Amino acid sequence: MSIENRIVCLGWGSLLWKPDPLPLASAWRAGGPLLPLEFARESDGGELAIVLCEQAPPAPTYWAYLQVDSLEAAREWLRRREQIDPQRPEGIGSLDLSSDDVRHPLIAAWAEREGIPAVIWTALPPRSAGQEGRIPSEAEVVRYLNDLQGEPRAHAEAYVRQVPSEIRTPYREAIERQLGWTPRPA
């Protein structure tokens, strides 16, 4: 069976409320794989993005079908949406269950259970203090957000509040407790 029109994108951050120009073929659905997520990437826009973080506890994710012809096209659409440099293909994760090379067992097990042949996701690493791959401490996260001013602070607060309330992480709990940035009601 062809994977055409059966490719899924996983989401947990701003893709959920701002997917353009990603060509979604369905609404976002709860029930994606439980993945280790944390608010651990200082983004160019000032927000502290939620990213895959191996040390983090598992959190729920969302998924949507894409209207694309191939896994390569899906990867390219997501790369554009995330504004990832074409020279950094590792910033987009993908899985084709027809391949023998399955490096993402949590995602592969979920996709197999759901009968989904191919999956893509944003795979940017944590980034803190200008260092790719550096995971900030809880105190650093709260200090970083608290030190933001004006539009960058408003943008960062909106981002944290818009991440679905089901995605509970230790850093989110610290942000809520110390800054009062609780999720927006659904």
N, C-alpha and C positions, 0 to 999 in steps of 0.2 A: 504494500500500500504506500502510496506517495505521501510525503510529509507536507506537500503543498496545501496551504490553507488550514493546516493543523499545527502550525507553529505557535507556541505560547511564549509570552513575555511575563516574567515575574516582576513584581513591584512591591515596594514597601515605603517609598518616600514620595517625592514630588511627582513622579510619573503618575501616581494615582489621581492627583487633582489637576495636573498640567501635562497631559501626554503628548500634545502637539509637538512635532509633526508625525509622531509615531502612528502608523496606519492600523488602528485597532479595528478588529472585526467583531468584537463583543465588548460588553461592559466588564469592568474589573470584578472579579469574584473572590470571595474569601475562600480559604481552604487550600492555599498553596503550601509548599513544604515548610516545615519548621526549620528556620535557619538561624545561625548565630549573628545577630544584628546589634549594632550599637551606634549611638550618636558620636562618631569618632573621625569625621572628615571635615576639616576647615575648607569650605568651598570658596570659589572665586567670588560668589555673591555675598559672602559674609556668614551665611547660615552654617550650622554644624550639621552636616548631612548624616543620615543614617546609612551605614554601610556594613557589608559582611566583615565580621571581626571574629576570628577563630576562637578567641578567649571568652566571647560573650555567650550567655545562655541562649537557647533557642527561642525564637519568637515567630509568630504567625506571619505569613506573607500572602499576597494577592496575585492573581493571574488573569490574563486576558488573551484571547486568540488574536493573531495578527493577520492582516490581509496582505500577504506577501507570497511570492512564488518560490522562494528558496531560503534556506538558512543563511546564506551569504547576504541576501537582500535584507533579511530581518536584522542581522548584525549591523549592516550599514545604516539602516534607519535608526536603530538605537544609538549607534555611534554619533550620528548627526544630532539627534535629540539631546544627548548628554554632552555634546560639544567636546568629544574626546578626539585628541590628535590622531590622525590616521596612522602615525608612526607608533602609536601605543595600542596595538590590537588587544593586548591583555586587559584593557579596560572594559571589554565586553566579554562576558562569559557565555558559552553556548554548549549545548549537549545535543547530540544526535544519537538516539538509542540504537540505530542500525550500525553504529560504529563500535568497534571492539575497544576503543580507547575511552572508557568512562572514568573520568577523574573526579567526578562530583557525586559521590554515592548517595547523599541525602536527596539531591535533586533527581538523580536517576531513579531511585526507589519510588519517589513520589510520581514521577512521570510514567513509570511502568504501571503503577497501581491505577493511574488515571487514564491509561491508554493514550498518552500524549507522546508522539514520536520525537519531537524536538522542542528545545527550550532555550531562551536567551535571557540574560539578566545583566545589570550593571555590576561590574566587578572591580570598580575603583577601590584602591586600598585606603585604610585610614591615613590621615595626614594631620599632623599637629606641629606647631612651631615651624612651619615651612618645610617639614621633613616628610617625604613620602614614606609610608609604612609605619610611621611612629604613631602609637596609640596613646592618646592623652590620658592622664589620670582623671578621676572624678572631680577632684578639686580644680584641675586645669580646665576642664570643660565648663564648670560653673563660672570660674574666673574669666575665661575667654568670652562667654556670652554676656556676663555682667559688665565687662569693660566696653562692649560695643556701644556706640552712640548713634542717634539719629536714624536715618533710613536703614543702614546695615543692621541695627538692633531690631527695628520693626520687622524687617525681612526675616531675620533669624527667629524671632518670636513667632511670627506667622507660620514659619516652616514647622517648628516644634509642635505648635498647637494643631496643625493640619494632619500630622502623621496619625493614622488611625489609633484610637485609644486602646485597641486590642494589642498593639505592639508595645509591650511593657519591657523596658530595659532598666538596668541599674542606674545608668546615667540619666535616663528620662525621669526616674523617681527623684533623683537629686535635683534636677532642674525644676521639677514641680515643687519640691519641698523648699528650695532656696530662692527661686525666682518667681514662683507662682504661675508658671506657664503651663497650665493644664490644657488637656485636649478640648477642642471646640465641640459643643454638642452636635450630634449627627442630625 
